[in-house]
Amino acid sequence: MRTDASEAILRILSAGPGATLQDGGRHGYLRFGVTAAGPMDQLAHATPNLAVGNPASATAIEVSVGGIELTTEGAPLSIAVAGGEFSLSLDGKPLPPAVLLNLEAGAVLKVRAGGRGSWCYLAVAGRFIVPKVLGSHATHTRTGFGGVNGRFRP
């Protein structure tokens, strides 16, 4: 998955069920049977976005208790994680559950279920380069809209 920050590529090494791309939501389509989607926790979604300098409603990765493991290729990438009290590690070294860091190329960030919470959010400085559907990147799995072909990974 590409981002526009320094042409960095965010490589997802593994992702549990429920990991999706979410932005502020897809509004105005309920009359056509399309719910808004968007984050499960709007405040927790806004927090890492603001930490990396993005608008509060920018696209971020919503991570469920299934966790996620990722790295970056090509260039370092500023990343923030916030939300539930998840267990985070960078190259095997523990991190606090809410963090702003510079993910160097090749370094591995792991986000796993922790003591409390069902969702956390991972935002990158810049933006994800994925197509919008009905004006939003929000993944809506029932319709297959948003995200990467209506889910998180191709």
C-alpha positions in Angstrom: 0.0 0.0 0.0 1.6 3.3 -1.1 1.5 6.5 0.8 2.5 9.9 -0.5 4.9 10.8 2.3 8.3 10.6 0.6 7.1 7.9 -1.7 7.2 5.4 1.2 5.5 2.0 0.8 3.7 0.6 3.8 4.0 -3.2 3.6 1.5 -5.2 5.6 3.2 -8.3 6.8 0.2 -9.7 8.5 -3.3 -8.5 9.6 -5.9 -10.1 11.7 -9.6 -10.0 10.9 -11.2 -6.6 11.3 -8.2 -4.6 10.1 -9.6 -2.0 7.7 -9.0 1.4 6.2 -11.3 4.0 7.7 -11.8 7.7 7.2 -14.5 10.0 8.5 -17.1 7.9 6.7 -19.3 7.8 3.6 -22.2 10.1 4.3 -25.4 10.8 2.3 -26.0 7.4 0.8 -28.2 5.7 3.3 -31.2 6.2 1.1 -29.5 3.9 -1.4 -28.8 1.3 1.4 -25.1 2.3 1.9 -24.3 3.0 5.6 -21.7 5.5 6.5 -18.9 3.1 7.5 -16.1 5.0 9.2 -14.3 4.4 12.4 -15.7 2.5 15.4 -14.3 5.1 17.7 -14.1 8.6 16.1 -12.0 10.2 18.9 -9.4 7.4 18.9 -9.4 7.6 15.0 -8.7 11.4 15.1 -5.9 11.2 17.7 -3.2 9.6 15.6 -4.2 11.5 12.5 -3.7 14.8 14.4 -0.4 13.6 15.9 1.1 13.1 12.4 -0.3 16.4 11.1 -3.3 15.0 9.1 -6.9 16.2 9.3 -8.9 14.4 12.1 -11.0 12.5 9.5 -8.1 11.4 7.3 -7.8 7.7 6.3 -6.1 5.5 9.0 -5.8 1.8 9.6 -8.4 0.6 12.1 -6.9 -2.4 13.9 -9.0 -4.9 15.8 -7.9 -7.4 18.4 -6.5 -9.5 15.6 -3.6 -7.1 15.3 -1.3 -6.1 12.5 2.4 -6.3 11.6 3.9 -3.9 9.1 7.1 -2.3 7.8 7.9 0.5 5.4 10.0 0.4 2.2 11.8 3.1 0.3 11.7 5.8 3.0 11.0 6.3 6.7 7.4 7.1 7.6 6.0 9.0 10.5 3.4 6.8 12.2 1.1 7.3 15.2 -0.9 4.7 17.0 -3.7 5.5 19.5 -7.0 4.0 20.8 -7.3 0.8 22.9 -4.5 -0.3 25.2 -2.9 -2.5 22.6 0.6 -4.1 22.9 3.0 -2.5 20.5 6.6 -3.4 19.7 9.2 -2.0 17.2 11.7 -4.7 16.2 10.8 -6.7 19.2 11.2 -3.8 21.7 8.1 -2.8 23.6 6.4 0.6 23.1 3.7 2.4 25.0 0.1 1.8 23.8 -0.1 5.3 22.3 3.0 6.4 20.3 4.3 8.7 17.6 7.4 7.3 15.9 9.5 7.4 12.7 9.3 4.0 11.2 12.6 3.4 9.4 12.7 1.3 6.2 12.8 -2.3 7.2 11.9 -1.9 10.8 8.9 -4.0 11.9 6.0 -2.6 14.0 3.7 -5.1 15.6 0.4 -4.2 17.1 -1.3 -6.9 19.1 -4.3 -7.1 21.5 -3.5 -5.8 24.9 -5.1 -5.2 28.3 -8.1 -3.1 27.2 -10.0 -2.0 24.1 -11.1 -3.6 20.9 -9.8 -1.0 18.4 -6.8 1.1 17.9 -5.8 3.3 14.9 -2.6 3.6 13.0 -2.1 6.8 11.0 0.7 7.8 8.6 1.9 11.3 7.8 0.5 12.0 4.4 -2.1 9.9 2.8 -2.9 6.4 1.6 -3.0 6.0 -2.2 -6.2 4.0 -2.7 -9.3 4.9 -4.8 -12.2 6.6 -3.1 -15.7 5.0 -3.5 -18.6 7.4 -3.2 -16.2 10.1 -1.9 -14.6 8.0 0.9 -11.8 5.5 1.6 -13.8 3.9 4.4 -14.0 0.1 4.1 -17.6 -1.2 4.0 -17.2 -4.9 3.9 -20.9 -5.8 3.2 -20.9 -3.9 -0.1 -17.2 -4.3 -0.9 -16.7 -0.5 -1.0 -13.6 1.4 -0.1 -10.3 0.1 1.4 -8.5 -2.2 -0.9 -11.3 -3.8 -3.0 -13.7 -3.6 -0.1 -11.4 -5.2 2.4 -8.0 -4.4 3.9 -5.6 -6.5 1.8 -5.8 -7.5 -1.9 
